[in-house]
Amino acid sequence: MLKPVSGAARALRLLICGVLLSALAGCGSGGGAGVGPSVRPGGASGGGIGGGPGGSVRWRPALGTSWQWQLSGPLDTRVDAAVYDLDGFGTSAAQVAALHAEGRRVVCYISVGAYEDFRPDRQRFPSLLLGRSDGWPGERWLDIRRLDLLEPIIAARFAMCRDKGFDGVEPDNVDGYTNDTGFPLTAADQLAFNRAVAAVAHRDGLAVALKNDLDQVPQLVGDFDFSVDEQCAEYQECDQLLPFTAAGKAVLEAEYDLPGSAFCPAARRLHFSAMLKHLSLDAWRRPC
């Protein structure tokens, strides 16, 4: 289920989506904790599993790996994290390559369940796919039942991520069935859509995250390689993500409103990769 602040973060990001992230020359991160020298991720960056193109090994983040989630502002590559989660359209192949040269892995943020009128491929979406506003400027829910129309668009977006050298994808807005989309979406519709999204990513050799959608974790944990979750501590629902850690798969947790003392002890106990972030998802972070 989409959480209210998740939408707020998307609304703030809308203001900057037309601006590409700056070149990799480091910019300040806003003076918060978590900014430091480059890191060479070792075991924390994760291992691999089969299923990549041509039988190659597909990367998957390991339990407890450090991560950075930046979707707005100049890209700060000084953040001490093994995994960077960045906007797929606003991040260049050169930026991904430079992060790889520093030993980092890079995840591609892509919205798959909502239309965004500021994306360069917006004209590919037929009007019949567009539902109600999700409450934020320029965004509308999509009719995820129409995989015949949506899958080629999603495939092209994931191919862009692959061609830029990303290691994985974070598909957003994959819990529309719990929202007022304008379509009579069911849990079964959502499961079918989410599994199709995961399959497209895996065909490109990309690891794929399940974003939120906690109610369907038991059914989907086998299809996804890791979890990206917002505010599970604030909403007291982190236990719903335990199937991921039980399967040896990372849970990347972001909190916005709680002090670290309110969520870090539990995150460490559960082996979650947790941090405090600004709603705008700029470079600032305070990891546990």
C-alpha positions as MATLAB code, in Angstrom:
seq = 'MLKPVSGAARALRLLICGVLLSALAGCGSGGGAGVGPSVRPGGASGGGIGGGPGGSVRWRPALGTSWQWQLSGPLDTRVDAAVYDLDGFGTSAAQVAALHAEGRRVVCYISVGAYEDFRPDRQRFPSLLLGRSDGWPGERWLDIRRLDLLEPIIAARFAMCRDKGFDGVEPDNVDGYTNDTGFPLTAADQLAFNRAVAAVAHRDGLAVALKNDLDQVPQLVGDFDFSVDEQCAEYQECDQLLPFTAAGKAVLEAEYDLPGSAFCPAARRLHFSAMLKHLSLDAWRRPC';
ca = [
       0.000    0.000    0.000;
       1.284    3.446   -0.841;
       2.020    5.418    2.279;
       1.146    9.109    2.483;
       4.706   10.316    2.782;
       5.765    8.165   -0.155;
       3.459   10.245   -2.291;
       4.842   13.397   -0.741;
       8.304   12.339   -1.695;
       7.181   11.751   -5.271;
       5.547   15.169   -5.329;
       8.753   16.852   -4.232;
      10.742   14.866   -6.767;
       8.355   16.048   -9.484;
       9.809   19.530   -9.076;
      13.281   18.336  -10.022;
      12.579   15.474  -12.457;
      13.220   17.680  -15.472;
      16.779   18.303  -14.289;
      19.379   15.611  -14.832;
      21.579   14.663  -11.913;
      24.898   16.507  -11.987;
      28.147   14.991  -13.135;
      29.944   12.716  -10.752;
      32.192   15.424   -9.348;
      31.002   15.269   -5.763;
      28.564   17.853   -4.463;
      27.707   18.416   -0.822;
      25.021   16.242    0.683;
      23.525   18.854    2.926;
      25.867   18.345    5.829;
      24.332   15.272    7.363;
      25.738   12.120    8.800;
      26.513    9.344    6.394;
      28.730   11.340    4.032;
      32.236   10.013    3.868;
      34.938    8.618    1.625;
      34.265    6.131   -1.096;
      33.710    2.527   -0.054;
      34.760   -0.663   -1.757;
      31.881   -3.013   -1.023;
      32.915   -6.557   -0.365;
      30.573   -9.211    0.929;
      28.058   -6.569    1.989;
      27.300   -5.718   -1.621;
      25.779   -9.101   -2.189;
      26.340  -12.294   -4.053;
      24.896  -13.648   -7.250;
      22.288  -16.091   -8.400;
      21.645  -17.714  -11.725;
      19.349  -16.300  -14.331;
      21.259  -13.541  -16.073;
      21.535  -13.248  -19.870;
      23.329  -16.155  -21.440;
      23.474  -18.012  -18.141;
      25.445  -15.258  -16.388;
      25.145  -14.700  -12.661;
      22.647  -12.081  -11.533;
      23.664   -9.855   -8.627;
      21.522   -9.698   -5.501;
      22.114   -7.454   -2.458;
      23.089   -9.280    0.698;
      21.479   -8.992    4.106;
      22.656   -5.899    5.936;
      24.254   -4.221    2.921;
      24.618   -0.448    3.189;
      22.606    1.637    0.745;
      21.916    5.146   -0.476;
      18.621    6.263   -2.038;
      18.884    9.515   -3.962;
      16.229   10.667   -6.413;
      16.710   14.445   -6.241;
      19.524   16.953   -6.238;
      23.090   16.716   -7.537;
      24.400   13.170   -7.258;
      26.756   12.851   -4.296;
      29.131    9.942   -4.825;
      30.949   10.489   -1.509;
      28.194    8.748    0.451;
      29.623    5.675    2.142;
      27.270    3.000    0.802;
      27.686   -0.226   -1.131;
      24.432    0.148   -3.094;
      23.077    3.318   -4.711;
      19.385    3.507   -5.741;
      19.037    6.273   -8.371;
      16.498    7.592  -10.885;
      16.696    5.577  -14.085;
      15.987    8.447  -16.452;
      18.115   11.061  -14.687;
      21.225    8.924  -14.194;
      23.673    8.471  -17.071;
      25.635    5.415  -18.116;
      28.807    7.326  -17.265;
      27.583    7.917  -13.712;
      26.733    4.232  -13.294;
      30.153    3.241  -14.652;
      31.903    5.625  -12.280;
      30.038    4.137   -9.312;
      30.999    0.661  -10.500;
      34.622    1.788  -10.642;
      34.300    2.652   -6.952;
      33.021   -0.866   -6.231;
      29.367    0.116   -5.824;
      26.243   -1.557   -7.174;
      23.527    0.629   -8.699;
      19.732    0.162   -8.695;
      17.455    1.851  -11.238;
      14.307    3.574   -9.908;
      11.413    3.252  -12.399;
       7.689    3.806  -11.876;
       5.714    0.945  -13.405;
       2.235    1.296  -11.872;
       1.643    5.015  -12.358;
       1.899    7.356  -15.339;
       4.188   10.386  -14.998;
       3.656   13.233  -17.446;
       7.251   14.465  -17.049;
       8.955   11.343  -18.441;
      10.380   11.350  -21.981;
       8.359    8.251  -22.988;
       5.020    9.607  -21.718;
       3.478    9.548  -25.186;
       3.762    5.766  -25.291;
       0.927    5.394  -22.760;
      -2.533    5.101  -24.413;
      -5.188    7.224  -22.718;
      -7.253    4.136  -21.906;
      -4.531    3.059  -19.478;
      -4.728    6.247  -17.428;
      -6.817    6.198  -14.277;
      -7.377    8.622  -11.460;
      -4.752   10.905  -10.056;
      -2.715    9.355   -7.303;
      -2.952   12.719   -5.556;
       0.248   14.243   -6.904;
       0.834   16.562   -9.872;
       1.422   14.808  -13.161;
       0.790   11.279  -11.896;
      -2.103    8.924  -12.628;
      -2.678    5.291  -11.792;
      -2.379    2.774  -14.611;
      -4.683   -0.087  -15.517;
      -2.270   -2.859  -14.653;
      -4.635   -5.478  -16.058;
      -3.561   -4.424  -19.560;
      -0.234   -6.191  -19.587;
      -0.491   -6.444  -23.366;
      -0.036   -2.675  -23.513;
       2.086   -2.051  -20.433;
       4.651   -4.811  -20.660;
       6.365   -3.449  -23.821;
       6.697   -0.023  -22.172;
       8.083   -1.504  -18.976;
      10.425   -3.728  -20.987;
      11.796   -0.701  -22.836;
      12.391    1.112  -19.555;
      14.167   -1.850  -18.005;
      16.249   -2.260  -21.167;
      17.326    1.357  -20.704;
      18.425    0.495  -17.165;
      20.298   -2.561  -18.421;
      21.992   -0.637  -21.218;
      23.144    2.050  -18.786;
      24.766   -0.686  -16.725;
      22.452   -0.774  -13.705;
      22.580   -3.933  -11.594;
      18.932   -3.940  -10.501;
      15.626   -2.116  -10.658;
      13.236   -0.643   -8.101;
       9.780   -0.717   -9.757;
       7.489    1.740   -7.953;
       3.707    1.905   -7.498;
       3.099   -1.828   -7.417;
       0.231   -1.791   -4.925;
      -2.440    0.050   -6.890;
      -5.083   -2.494   -5.993;
      -5.194   -1.016   -2.472;
      -5.837    2.487   -3.834;
      -8.670    4.307   -5.614;
      -7.226    3.983   -9.107;
     -10.419    4.265  -11.133;
     -10.121    0.624  -12.133;
     -11.611   -2.421  -10.368;
      -8.223   -3.911   -9.569;
      -8.035   -7.044   -7.448;
      -5.273   -8.642   -5.422;
      -5.007  -11.271   -8.148;
      -4.509   -8.540  -10.763;
      -1.709   -7.070   -8.691;
       0.010  -10.412   -8.192;
      -0.074  -11.111  -11.923;
       1.281   -7.658  -12.739;
       4.038   -7.737  -10.130;
       5.191  -11.180  -11.230;
       5.261  -10.017  -14.850;
       7.372   -6.998  -13.839;
       9.823   -9.254  -11.999;
      10.053  -11.596  -14.977;
      10.867   -8.718  -17.341;
      13.649   -7.550  -15.029;
      15.095  -11.037  -14.716;
      15.122  -11.501  -18.487;
      17.440   -8.490  -18.620;
      19.678   -9.944  -15.935;
      18.576   -7.330  -13.391;
      17.842   -7.879   -9.712;
      14.361   -6.607   -8.848;
      12.962   -5.116   -5.661;
       9.450   -5.439   -4.307;
       8.485   -1.887   -3.312;
       6.187   -1.819   -0.276;
       3.101   -4.038   -1.108;
       3.506   -5.728    2.257;
       0.241   -7.656    2.162;
       1.526   -9.695   -0.793;
       5.031  -10.399    0.490;
       4.276  -14.079    1.253;
       3.141  -14.679   -2.322;
       5.860  -12.586   -3.992;
       9.030  -13.169   -1.989;
      10.010  -15.978   -4.337;
       9.695  -13.733   -7.389;
      11.701  -10.767   -6.097;
      15.350  -10.464   -5.086;
      15.075   -7.870   -2.315;
      12.671   -5.393   -0.728;
      12.596   -1.595   -0.695;
      10.262   -0.384    2.025;
       9.219    2.982    3.384;
       8.338    3.488    7.047;
       7.727   -0.052    8.172;
       8.869    0.980   11.650;
       6.616    4.035   11.778;
       3.608    1.948   10.757;
       4.661   -1.022   12.920;
       4.662   -3.474   10.035;
       8.311   -4.529    9.708;
       7.447   -8.092   10.700;
       5.621   -8.450    7.390;
       8.991   -8.221    5.638;
      10.566  -11.113    7.515;
       9.948  -13.599    4.666;
      12.632  -11.713    2.745;
      15.296  -12.007    5.423;
      14.287  -15.628    6.081;
      15.076  -16.264    2.416;
      18.433  -14.505    2.728;
      17.206  -11.463    0.795;
      17.942   -7.872    1.783;
      15.347   -5.455    3.135;
      16.282   -1.840    2.350;
      14.293    0.330    4.766;
      13.845    4.103    4.722;
      12.245    6.096    7.530;
      11.339    9.776    7.333;
       9.859   10.880   10.657;
      11.330    8.723   13.417;
      14.603    9.292   15.236;
      17.158    6.566   14.739;
      16.717    5.429   18.323;
      13.122    4.495   17.472;
      13.933    2.132   14.607;
      17.646    1.288   14.415;
      17.761   -1.263   17.258;
      14.946   -3.286   15.691;
      16.446   -2.894   12.202;
      19.741   -4.305   13.409;
      17.997   -7.187   15.140;
      16.013   -7.989   11.977;
      19.098   -7.566    9.724;
      17.399   -4.747    7.786;
      19.434   -2.070    5.997;
      17.750    0.977    7.533;
      18.351    4.715    7.373;
      16.694    8.050    7.989;
      16.056   10.117    4.848;
      14.542   13.456    3.907;
      11.166   13.194    2.163;
      12.709   14.686   -0.972;
      15.179   11.789   -1.172;
      18.113   14.086   -1.701;
      21.657   12.991   -0.852;
      21.315   13.393    2.916;
      21.020   10.187    4.927;
      21.601    8.947    8.450;
      22.132    5.172    8.418;
      21.703    2.942   11.426;
];
